[in-house]
Amino acid sequence: MKKGLWVFALLLGLVGCGGPSLAPLPYDGVILAFGDSLTQGVGAGKGEDYPAVLAQLSGLRVTNAGRSGEQTPEGRERLPGVLANEQPDLLLLLLGGNDVLRNRPAASIKSNLDAMIDLARGQGIQVVLIAVPEKKLFSSAAPLYRELAEEHEIMLVEELVGDLLRTPSYKSDPIHLNAEGYRTLAMELDKRLRAAGAY
């Protein structure tokens, strides 16, 4: 393989495995977990949502800004106020599942997420994009997430949510995780954030 092609393949592999590295967060850093019911923790008890578990694992403040049922247009409208209130150092963006379930066009989902990533990065906030699967049996992550990660050169967690949702023991119902599922999500995110240099 020619050197240029090898480097390109390596970069693609890095995006799939987690993407670009992250700048270390300050000791009092704030992580903002923004999304829908999978962030809010529907299907598990209080303190069992993934942001709460991630806070325990990381030792950092992790704010849960999940809102059940939210789609990307609403998230796009809500994000500016949340960023202003929380002033996070890192944004974990897990949104789009409800759009997929309601057959919103992929171009619309991508446009909304693109605007949210631009907003955060324009304020100096690092972004980790967490993909959701397509609306198909045994589906993989919707391609728009990889496209966004490559276009913005941000870290992508591509298959994790889909893998968890395909594992019955991690689910509370067809579209939500249970406490064990959210803990596993948090543990895997913690591992990837550490590997990327966030803390």
C-alpha positions as CSV (number, residue, x, y, z in Angstrom):
1,M,0.0,0.0,0.0
2,K,1.3,3.5,-0.9
3,K,2.3,5.6,2.0
4,G,-0.5,8.2,1.4
5,L,-3.2,5.5,1.2
6,W,-1.8,3.9,4.3
7,V,-2.0,7.1,6.3
8,F,-5.6,7.7,5.0
9,A,-6.6,4.2,6.0
10,L,-5.1,4.8,9.5
11,L,-7.0,8.0,9.9
12,L,-10.2,6.3,9.0
13,G,-9.5,3.6,11.5
14,L,-8.9,6.2,14.2
15,V,-12.2,7.8,13.5
16,G,-14.0,4.4,13.8
17,C,-12.1,3.6,17.0
18,G,-12.8,6.8,18.7
19,G,-11.4,9.5,16.4
20,P,-9.0,12.4,17.2
21,S,-7.5,12.7,20.7
22,L,-9.0,15.1,23.2
23,A,-7.3,17.8,25.2
24,P,-7.0,17.0,28.9
25,L,-9.9,18.4,30.9
26,P,-9.1,20.6,33.9
27,Y,-9.4,19.0,37.4
28,D,-12.7,20.9,37.9
29,G,-13.8,20.3,34.3
30,V,-17.5,19.9,33.4
31,I,-18.8,17.3,31.0
32,L,-22.2,18.0,29.5
33,A,-24.2,14.9,28.5
34,F,-26.8,16.1,26.0
35,G,-29.5,14.0,24.4
36,D,-32.8,12.3,24.7
37,S,-34.2,9.5,26.9
38,L,-31.0,7.5,26.6
39,T,-29.2,10.3,28.3
40,Q,-32.0,11.1,30.7
41,G,-31.8,7.4,31.8
42,V,-35.4,6.2,31.0
43,G,-35.6,2.6,32.0
44,A,-33.4,2.8,35.1
45,G,-33.6,4.2,38.6
46,K,-32.4,7.5,40.0
47,G,-28.6,7.7,39.8
48,E,-28.4,4.8,37.3
49,D,-28.3,6.9,34.2
50,Y,-25.1,6.9,32.2
51,P,-24.0,10.5,33.1
52,A,-24.3,9.7,36.8
53,V,-22.2,6.6,36.5
54,L,-19.7,8.4,34.3
55,A,-19.3,11.1,37.0
56,Q,-18.5,8.4,39.5
57,L,-16.0,6.7,37.2
58,S,-14.3,9.9,36.0
59,G,-14.4,12.0,39.2
60,L,-15.6,14.9,37.2
61,R,-18.9,16.8,37.2
62,V,-21.1,15.3,34.5
63,T,-24.4,17.2,33.9
64,N,-27.3,15.2,32.6
65,A,-29.1,17.3,30.0
66,G,-31.2,14.5,28.6
67,R,-34.8,15.1,27.6
68,S,-37.1,12.2,26.8
69,G,-38.7,12.2,23.4
70,E,-36.5,15.1,22.1
71,Q,-35.7,15.2,18.4
72,T,-32.8,17.1,16.8
73,P,-34.7,20.3,15.9
74,E,-35.7,20.7,19.6
75,G,-32.2,19.8,20.7
76,R,-30.8,22.4,18.4
77,E,-33.0,25.1,20.0
78,R,-32.3,24.0,23.5
79,L,-28.6,23.6,23.3
80,P,-27.5,27.3,23.4
81,G,-29.2,27.9,26.7
82,V,-27.8,24.7,28.3
83,L,-24.3,25.6,27.1
84,A,-24.7,29.1,28.5
85,N,-25.8,27.7,31.9
86,E,-23.3,24.9,32.2
87,Q,-20.3,26.2,30.4
88,P,-18.9,22.7,29.8
89,D,-15.4,21.7,28.7
90,L,-16.7,18.7,26.9
91,L,-20.0,17.9,25.2
92,L,-21.2,14.3,24.8
93,L,-23.8,14.5,22.0
94,L,-26.1,11.5,21.9
95,L,-29.2,12.6,19.8
96,G,-31.1,11.5,16.8
97,G,-32.8,8.2,17.9
98,N,-36.2,9.7,18.0
99,D,-35.7,11.3,14.6
100,V,-34.8,7.9,13.2
101,L,-37.8,6.3,14.8
102,R,-40.1,8.9,13.3
103,N,-38.5,8.7,9.8
104,R,-37.0,12.2,9.8
105,P,-34.8,12.5,6.7
106,A,-31.1,11.8,7.3
107,A,-30.2,15.2,5.8
108,S,-32.3,17.0,8.3
109,I,-30.8,15.1,11.2
110,K,-27.3,15.7,10.0
111,S,-28.0,19.4,9.5
112,N,-29.3,19.8,13.0
113,L,-26.4,17.9,14.6
114,D,-24.0,19.8,12.4
115,A,-25.3,23.1,13.8
116,M,-25.0,21.8,17.3
117,I,-21.4,20.7,16.8
118,D,-20.5,24.1,15.2
119,L,-22.1,25.9,18.2
120,A,-20.2,24.0,20.8
121,R,-16.9,24.1,19.0
122,G,-17.3,27.8,18.3
123,Q,-17.3,28.3,22.1
124,G,-14.1,26.2,22.5
125,I,-16.0,23.2,23.8
126,Q,-14.7,19.8,22.7
127,V,-17.3,17.4,21.3
128,V,-17.7,13.6,21.3
129,L,-20.4,12.4,19.0
130,I,-22.2,9.2,20.0
131,A,-24.0,7.5,17.1
132,V,-27.4,5.8,17.1
133,P,-28.4,2.9,14.8
134,E,-30.5,3.1,11.7
135,K,-34.1,1.9,11.8
136,K,-33.3,-1.6,10.6
137,L,-33.0,-5.1,12.1
138,F,-29.4,-5.6,13.3
139,S,-28.6,-2.2,12.0
140,S,-25.3,-0.4,12.4
141,A,-24.9,3.3,13.1
142,A,-26.5,5.7,10.7
143,P,-23.8,6.8,8.2
144,L,-24.4,10.5,8.9
145,Y,-22.6,10.2,12.3
146,R,-19.3,9.1,10.6
147,E,-19.8,11.8,8.0
148,L,-20.1,14.5,10.7
149,A,-17.2,13.1,12.7
150,E,-14.9,13.2,9.7
151,E,-16.1,16.6,8.5
152,H,-15.5,18.1,12.0
153,E,-12.6,15.9,12.9
154,I,-14.1,15.0,16.2
155,M,-14.2,11.8,18.3
156,L,-16.9,9.4,17.3
157,V,-18.3,6.5,19.4
158,E,-19.9,4.7,16.5
159,E,-21.3,1.2,17.4
160,L,-21.6,1.3,21.2
161,V,-25.3,2.3,21.5
162,G,-26.4,-0.1,18.7
163,D,-24.5,-3.0,20.3
164,L,-26.1,-2.4,23.6
165,L,-29.6,-2.1,22.1
166,R,-29.1,-5.4,20.4
167,T,-28.4,-7.1,23.7
168,P,-31.6,-8.1,25.5
169,S,-30.0,-8.3,28.9
170,Y,-29.1,-4.6,28.7
171,K,-32.6,-3.4,27.8
172,S,-35.6,-2.3,29.8
173,D,-37.9,-2.2,26.7
174,P,-37.4,-2.2,22.9
175,I,-35.8,1.3,22.8
176,H,-34.3,1.9,26.2
177,L,-31.5,0.5,28.3
178,N,-31.7,-0.8,31.9
179,A,-29.4,0.0,34.8
180,E,-26.9,-2.5,33.6
181,G,-27.0,-1.2,30.1
182,Y,-26.4,2.4,31.2
183,R,-23.6,1.3,33.4
184,T,-22.0,-0.5,30.5
185,L,-22.4,2.6,28.3
186,A,-20.8,4.8,31.0
187,M,-17.9,2.3,31.5
188,E,-17.1,2.1,27.8
189,L,-17.3,5.9,27.4
190,D,-15.0,6.3,30.4
191,K,-12.5,3.9,28.9
192,R,-12.6,5.7,25.5
193,L,-12.3,9.2,27.0
194,R,-9.3,8.1,29.1
195,A,-7.7,6.5,26.0
196,A,-8.3,9.7,24.1
197,G,-6.5,11.7,26.8
198,A,-9.5,13.6,28.3
199,Y,-8.4,12.7,31.8
